[in-house]
Amino acid sequence: MDEKATEKELLDVIWKNAHIAMQAISDIVGETNDEDMKKELADEYEGYEKFVSEVGAYMREKGLEPKDVNFMKKAMMYTGIKMDAMRDDSRSHIAEMLIKGTVMGITELGALLSANRQASDTVKNYAEKLKALEEEYEVRLKKLL
């Protein structure tokens, strides 16, 4: 995000970041039989779900409606995940796929914070909270490689 964004635009990016992570987890969970990975995926999904609920409630409180992730983006992500998992459904490969997505989310949030230093404290706090959550998940996923 190169230019200063509005609070709604920033919240949309934050909400979508977590929502895409939930979608990816939903898409990949059926591709593994590894119990440790399934537990990790369930824990991460729950963390993202709580976050999405929290930021969504804040947005609605402010009269803002969270934008859903574009259908085409969801479909492309689903297809990519399924094809990649068909090629290699090992625990380490699935962990690697999830780490890549998590790092993309962390990077997006870091750029968002850097480009929008004048954002409200609430918006910055949501971005920081999600970034910290994703950083924690990255560390946990690396243990499953």
KAHU-V388254 format. One record per run of one state. SS is the DSSP state (@ for helix, = for strand, . for the rest). FROM is the first residue (numbers start at 1). LEN is the number of residues. Records with the same first field share a line. If there is no record, write none. Layout:
BEGIN
SS=FROM-LEN + FROM-LEN
END
This chain:
BEGIN
.=1-6 + 32-3 + 62-9 + 88-3 + 116-5 + 143-3
@=7-25 + 35-27 + 71-17 + 91-25 + 121-22
END
